[in-house]
Amino acid sequence: MNQSDNSKSGSLLLLVAGAKGAVASTLAAALAAARRDPASVLPSLTTGNMFDALVPISATFLAGWDTSEERYTDSIRRHGVLPLELWEPLAGDLERTLVYKAPDAASDFIGQVDLLRRDIDEIRVHHNGAQAVFINLLPAAVSLRLNEYRDIAHLMAEADFSALPDMAYTLAAIQSGIPVVNFTPNPVEIPVLLDEAVKQGVPVLGRDGKTGQTYIKVVLASAFKARNLQVNGWYSLNILGNADGANLMDPQRAAGKLHNKTNLLDEILEYEVGSPHGAPAHKVRIDYYPPRGDAKEAWDVIDFSGLFGLPMSLRINLLGRDSILAAPMVLDLARWATALQLVGYSGPIPELGFYFKNTVGDNPPLTFQDQLTSLAQLQHKFEEKLTSGTMKNV
Ligand SMILES: NC(=O)c1ccc[n+]([C@@H]2O[C@H](COP(=O)([O-])OP(=O)(O)OC[C@H]3O[C@@H](n4cnc5c(N)ncnc54)[C@H](O)[C@@H]3O)[C@@H](O)[C@H]2O)c1
């Protein structure tokens, strides 16, 4: 199959790297539930009343790759995100999830990309030629210097991506003409890859899903800004006990995530929080705390001032559920990605800043209001292109 084959089809296939992880397996369960009863999932989506004619939720499937060889339902049980009574009736369906063995990240890079492209073709054939979208749900990785490659051939020949397996998957998806959603903090969207995506007619959506604490932070920071209330400090603490939390205890792996969680505040406010104190006063901490599993808890202390600089303060305590917040957003992004490809979008889509902590592309909207406006404008443009027949391959 090649790019021209990723056109509208009766079903949609989410090809996930990290297909047995906490977010992916929660998403697989949501899709299995939606195939039986779309109304059990649609109300939790932001795209619930969109794209229906193009991407039916009742015909959306998940497949992909993982390093884990455990049974699919054992992964679901291990993550402990969903109560047994929710997933057990779907167990037969969930066990049919097609999960391929992940390529060895230390092996020859070109060989990995070829293997993944063959896997993509095979999985799509198994799903009757479904329209596909690639979703990156791999663990947070260490940051690499990746911007110096001249072109794809140079990158493929010289790079060592053993510490960033995401790269082989992303390139394989792009070269197969399949849109990319990067939900991880891993910076795969380097210039040569984005150029290749434009060449292949592939939208690239990323980076780092904005699910819980950071979502609320953007809303509140935008509200402080709109009222000209000065933010003097913002302390954010997270505890979580899932595999993502354990992984983020490695400072090198946490660096990208912390950068994404921190930078956006100053960008929204248009000043450096803490500058009057002579030191940054926006602190973000993540702690692995096993008893909480996926039930992440976050605290925020926000110090701000108003008229005459008189100080005030706000406390927030979010009792969240990491994968329950993330899974519907991944599905929303998959629906956006396939819909946008269909009407001819390719490369980064900064208008989707609503969904990300660190949006790839030029001039992404920063405040909550701007993010909602951009989203509405993108929907409008999509509908215009759809009705004017600017669709590809349909
Ligand atoms: N949950 C959220 O709210 C949220 C928000 C933003 C970003 N994210 C990001 O989403 C990603 C997934 O989160 P999660 O909680 O599902 O993590 P997870 O650790 O539960 O899942 C990762 C999966 O990837 C698999 N894996 C590891 N190496 C692989 C490889 N080379 N090829 C294929 N599979 C491989 C693991 O076996 C595991 O099943 C993380 O990067 C996380 O930081 C999550």
Ligand as a Chemical Component Dictionary entry (heavy atoms), coordinates in Angstrom:
data_LIG
# 
_chem_comp.id                   LIG 
_chem_comp.type                 NON-POLYMER 
_chem_comp.pdbx_formal_charge   0 
_chem_comp.three_letter_code    LIG 
# 
loop_
_chem_comp_atom.comp_id 
_chem_comp_atom.atom_id 
_chem_comp_atom.alt_atom_id 
_chem_comp_atom.type_symbol 
_chem_comp_atom.charge 
_chem_comp_atom.model_Cartn_x 
_chem_comp_atom.model_Cartn_y 
_chem_comp_atom.model_Cartn_z 
_chem_comp_atom.pdbx_ordinal 
LIG N1  N1  N 0  -1.651 9.836  30.460 1  
LIG C1  C1  C 0  -1.527 11.115 30.208 2  
LIG O1  O1  O 0  -2.283 11.917 30.708 3  
LIG C2  C2  C 0  -0.452 11.587 29.261 4  
LIG C3  C3  C 0  -0.412 12.954 28.929 5  
LIG C4  C4  C 0  0.557  13.410 28.046 6  
LIG C5  C5  C 0  1.481  12.522 27.516 7  
LIG N2  N2  N 1  1.443  11.217 27.864 8  
LIG C6  C6  C 0  2.471  10.343 27.291 9  
LIG O2  O2  O 0  1.883  9.243  26.628 10 
LIG C7  C7  C 0  2.836  8.176  26.591 11 
LIG C8  C8  C 0  2.134  6.892  26.993 12 
LIG O3  O3  O 0  1.730  6.950  28.342 13 
LIG P1  P1  P 0  1.277  5.615  29.101 14 
LIG O4  O4  O 0  0.833  6.056  30.461 15 
LIG O5  O5  O -1 0.374  4.818  28.258 16 
LIG O6  O6  O 0  2.695  4.868  29.233 17 
LIG P2  P2  P 0  2.968  3.314  29.463 18 
LIG O7  O7  O 0  4.352  3.241  30.003 19 
LIG O8  O8  O 0  1.862  2.677  30.224 20 
LIG O9  O9  O 0  2.942  2.696  27.980 21 
LIG C9  C9  C 0  4.029  2.657  27.116 22 
LIG C10 C10 C 0  3.986  1.327  26.352 23 
LIG O10 O10 O 0  5.035  1.348  25.373 24 
LIG C11 C11 C 0  5.606  0.037  25.321 25 
LIG N3  N3  N 0  6.932  0.140  24.704 26 
LIG C12 C12 C 0  8.121  0.479  25.253 27 
LIG N4  N4  N 0  9.085  0.522  24.295 28 
LIG C13 C13 C 0  8.484  0.194  23.123 29 
LIG C14 C14 C 0  8.940  0.083  21.780 30 
LIG N5  N5  N 0  10.221 0.301  21.445 31 
LIG N6  N6  N 0  8.044  -0.241 20.817 32 
LIG C15 C15 C 0  6.741  -0.484 21.133 33 
LIG N7  N7  N 0  6.257  -0.388 22.383 34 
LIG C16 C16 C 0  7.116  -0.056 23.374 35 
LIG C17 C17 C 0  5.602  -0.421 26.773 36 
LIG O11 O11 O 0  5.724  -1.838 26.873 37 
LIG C18 C18 C 0  4.226  0.096  27.236 38 
LIG O12 O12 O 0  3.219  -0.876 27.004 39 
LIG C19 C19 C 0  3.993  8.590  27.503 40 
LIG O13 O13 O 0  5.047  9.123  26.723 41 
LIG C20 C20 C 0  3.375  9.709  28.324 42 
LIG O14 O14 O 0  4.337  10.632 28.832 43 
LIG C21 C21 C 0  0.496  10.721 28.707 44 
# 
loop_
_chem_comp_bond.comp_id 
_chem_comp_bond.atom_id_1 
_chem_comp_bond.atom_id_2 
_chem_comp_bond.value_order 
_chem_comp_bond.pdbx_ordinal 
LIG N1  C1  SING 1  
LIG C1  O1  DOUB 2  
LIG C1  C2  SING 3  
LIG C2  C3  SING 4  
LIG C2  C21 DOUB 5  
LIG C3  C4  DOUB 6  
LIG C4  C5  SING 7  
LIG C5  N2  DOUB 8  
LIG N2  C6  SING 9  
LIG N2  C21 SING 10 
LIG C6  O2  SING 11 
LIG C6  C20 SING 12 
LIG O2  C7  SING 13 
LIG C7  C8  SING 14 
LIG C7  C19 SING 15 
LIG C8  O3  SING 16 
LIG O3  P1  SING 17 
LIG P1  O4  DOUB 18 
LIG P1  O5  SING 19 
LIG P1  O6  SING 20 
LIG O6  P2  SING 21 
LIG P2  O7  DOUB 22 
LIG P2  O8  SING 23 
LIG P2  O9  SING 24 
LIG O9  C9  SING 25 
LIG C9  C10 SING 26 
LIG C10 O10 SING 27 
LIG C10 C18 SING 28 
LIG O10 C11 SING 29 
LIG C11 N3  SING 30 
LIG C11 C17 SING 31 
LIG N3  C12 SING 32 
LIG N3  C16 SING 33 
LIG C12 N4  DOUB 34 
LIG N4  C13 SING 35 
LIG C13 C14 SING 36 
LIG C13 C16 DOUB 37 
LIG C14 N5  SING 38 
LIG C14 N6  DOUB 39 
LIG N6  C15 SING 40 
LIG C15 N7  DOUB 41 
LIG N7  C16 SING 42 
LIG C17 O11 SING 43 
LIG C17 C18 SING 44 
LIG C18 O12 SING 45 
LIG C19 O13 SING 46 
LIG C19 C20 SING 47 
LIG C20 O14 SING 48 
# 
